[in-house]
Amino acid sequence: MPFTTDGDRHAILGLIGNTPLVPLFFPEEGLTIHGKAEFLNPTGSIKDRMAACILCDARDRGLLHDDSIIVECTSGNSGIALAMVGAVLGHRVRILMSDTASVERRHLIGHFGAELVLFRADRGYATGIEMTERMAADDPRVFLPRQFANPLNAEDHRLHTAREILEQTAGTVDAFVSGYGTGGTLNGVARGLREARPGVRIVAMEPAEAAMLQGEAPCCHSIEGVAGGYMPPLLEGVSIDAAEKVSSVDALAMTRRLAREHGLLVGTSSGANVVAALRVARSLPAGSRVVTILCDGAERYFSTRLFANEPGAHRVTR
Ligand SMILES: Cc1ncc(COP(=O)(O)O)c(C=O)c1O
């Protein structure tokens, strides 16, 4: 990773990345796909990679000072990751998040000592991003990671996530499937895999209710962390072979299935990615190797639709 572990306080940063690639066999479908277990990062999501990369780069280039305030707009996971990395680097962090982000995300950000500012979800990420730009214009202490546009977000995935996938598949990956929030994962992994394997198929997963790559207007959906009503600059120019629409209902059902059949405690975007990855695997010759991302853990979804009406959840045996 492009950062140093220069003391015990920063040691946690050395645990980011190098996540396992888990084979997932689906007997009903007769298919195996591979999930990159990003929920095993220290704060439980793929966003630890971006947070450590951007903040350690800023620190190394002298852009962070003792009184700096790190300010970012996020769907939650980036906020948790930036709050953690900011805490170990000794900086104040202020996170802007939509008012629909799960309460678990809000608590975790506060637990790392960061401030939280909520904005109305119906305005989309663009509103939150504008607010961060105004804060930076008004206060010279503000440092903006700009995860939606910062090339380091994608570059870290090109250099690390893609390399890990190539090593873990012995270079035999045939397709990569991922949703997008900032687009950092899709951009970076696509470029990194194509450098080594030009024929690899790159597929974007989109909520059926917000299939923006397919020209549809964004609408509300239950796949937190992806397609927040904003087309991120990091997706511009990324060559994507196909886009798969996944409904919130299918994503939720698969996320529950991943827990019950595979023992995987993951969030709804992971379920959505797996639905799309199975479709891609079905469309390719038998034995093709399809890799997707298991973005975050289930524990930050207790208050969401994922855990609503769980059968048997409240049964008491006397
Ligand atoms: C749960 C979840 N899934 C997927 C993503 C998308 O990742 P990226 O921002 O690299 O596009 C995010 C991003 O915040 C996320 O929180």
The ligand as a MOL file (V3000), in Angstrom:
LIG
                    3D

  0  0  0     0  0            999 V3000
M  V30 BEGIN CTAB
M  V30 COUNTS 16 16 0 0 0
M  V30 BEGIN ATOM
M  V30 1 C -21.7730 -0.3320 0.1000 0
M  V30 2 C -21.0220 0.2260 -1.0650 0
M  V30 3 N -20.9910 -0.4670 -2.1820 0
M  V30 4 C -20.3430 0.0100 -3.2650 0
M  V30 5 C -19.7080 1.2190 -3.2840 0
M  V30 6 C -19.0900 1.7400 -4.5480 0
M  V30 7 O -17.7290 1.9020 -4.5340 0
M  V30 8 P -17.0410 3.0660 -5.3600 0
M  V30 9 O -17.2000 4.3210 -4.5940 0
M  V30 10 O -15.5980 2.6640 -5.4900 0
M  V30 11 O -17.6980 3.1690 -6.6810 0
M  V30 12 C -19.7400 1.9600 -2.1420 0
M  V30 13 C -19.1270 3.2710 -2.1090 0
M  V30 14 O -19.2700 4.0480 -1.1960 0
M  V30 15 C -20.4040 1.4580 -0.9990 0
M  V30 16 O -20.4830 2.1690 0.1400 0
M  V30 END ATOM
M  V30 BEGIN BOND
M  V30 1 1 1 2
M  V30 2 1 2 3
M  V30 3 2 2 15
M  V30 4 2 3 4
M  V30 5 1 4 5
M  V30 6 1 5 6
M  V30 7 2 5 12
M  V30 8 1 6 7
M  V30 9 1 7 8
M  V30 10 2 8 9
M  V30 11 1 8 10
M  V30 12 1 8 11
M  V30 13 1 12 13
M  V30 14 1 12 15
M  V30 15 2 13 14
M  V30 16 1 15 16
M  V30 END BOND
M  V30 END CTAB
M  END
